[in-house]
Amino acid sequence: MLARAVDKRQRAAIGNQGGGRVWLFLQADDFDKDHAKMQASGLRFVGPPRDAPYGHVAVFTDPFGNRWDLIHCAPTSVTGPRQR
């Protein structure tokens, strides 16, 4: 759920709350399935999925320009590579 802007100042900030950075995160239980479903529904991803030290991630934008991470977090252990 996102709060609705209620005044001129808040409406002016729509799409720029994060200053151009990702500031919202959506954790995926099944990254590949969720990514494919979101892409098929027309969601715009900024680039292809990638591996990062913190997990498997793809950046997308919502209809208001906010940048989100779809993320499958890496395990906290250091016993081996992350399994997807």
C-alpha positions as CSV (number, residue, x, y, z in Angstrom):
1,M,0.0,0.0,0.0
2,L,1.3,3.5,-0.9
3,A,0.1,6.7,0.7
4,R,-1.7,9.2,-1.6
5,A,-0.2,12.7,-2.0
6,V,-2.5,15.2,-0.2
7,D,-1.0,18.6,-1.1
8,K,0.9,20.4,-3.8
9,R,4.3,19.8,-2.2
10,Q,3.7,16.0,-1.9
11,R,2.3,15.8,-5.5
12,A,5.5,17.6,-6.8
13,A,7.6,14.8,-5.2
14,I,5.8,11.9,-6.9
15,G,8.3,9.8,-8.7
16,N,11.3,11.4,-7.0
17,Q,11.0,10.4,-3.4
18,G,14.1,8.3,-3.7
19,G,16.1,11.0,-5.5
20,G,16.5,8.7,-8.5
21,R,17.7,5.7,-6.4
22,V,15.9,2.5,-5.6
23,W,14.2,2.9,-2.3
24,L,11.5,0.3,-2.4
25,F,12.1,-3.5,-2.3
26,L,9.9,-6.4,-3.2
27,Q,11.3,-9.8,-2.0
28,A,10.6,-12.7,-4.4
29,D,10.2,-16.3,-3.2
30,D,10.6,-17.5,-6.8
31,F,12.6,-14.8,-8.5
32,D,12.5,-16.3,-12.1
33,K,8.7,-16.9,-11.9
34,D,7.9,-13.5,-10.4
35,H,10.1,-11.7,-12.8
36,A,8.6,-13.4,-15.8
37,K,5.0,-12.8,-14.6
38,M,5.8,-9.1,-13.9
39,Q,7.4,-8.7,-17.3
40,A,4.5,-10.4,-19.1
41,S,2.1,-8.1,-17.4
42,G,3.9,-5.1,-18.9
43,L,6.0,-3.9,-16.0
44,R,9.0,-2.0,-17.2
45,F,12.4,-3.3,-15.9
46,V,15.3,-0.9,-16.1
47,G,17.7,-3.7,-17.1
48,P,18.2,-7.5,-17.0
49,P,18.3,-9.4,-13.7
50,R,21.8,-9.6,-12.2
51,D,23.6,-11.1,-9.3
52,A,24.8,-8.8,-6.5
53,P,26.5,-9.6,-3.2
54,Y,23.1,-9.3,-1.4
55,G,21.2,-11.4,-3.9
56,H,19.6,-11.8,-7.3
57,V,18.0,-8.5,-8.3
58,A,16.2,-6.6,-11.1
59,V,15.2,-2.9,-11.0
60,F,11.8,-1.9,-12.2
61,T,9.7,1.3,-12.1
62,D,6.2,1.7,-11.0
63,P,3.6,3.9,-12.9
64,F,4.8,7.0,-10.9
65,G,8.5,6.6,-11.7
66,N,9.6,5.1,-8.3
67,R,12.5,2.7,-8.6
68,W,12.0,-0.7,-7.0
69,D,14.3,-3.8,-6.5
70,L,12.7,-7.2,-7.2
71,I,15.1,-9.2,-5.1
72,H,15.8,-12.7,-4.0
73,C,18.1,-12.3,-1.0
74,A,21.3,-14.3,-0.8
75,P,21.6,-16.6,2.1
76,T,23.4,-15.2,5.2
77,S,25.7,-18.2,5.3
78,V,29.0,-18.3,3.4
79,T,28.9,-22.0,2.7
80,G,28.4,-21.8,-1.0
81,P,26.6,-20.1,-3.9
82,R,23.0,-19.0,-3.7
83,Q,20.5,-21.5,-5.0
84,R,17.6,-20.2,-7.1
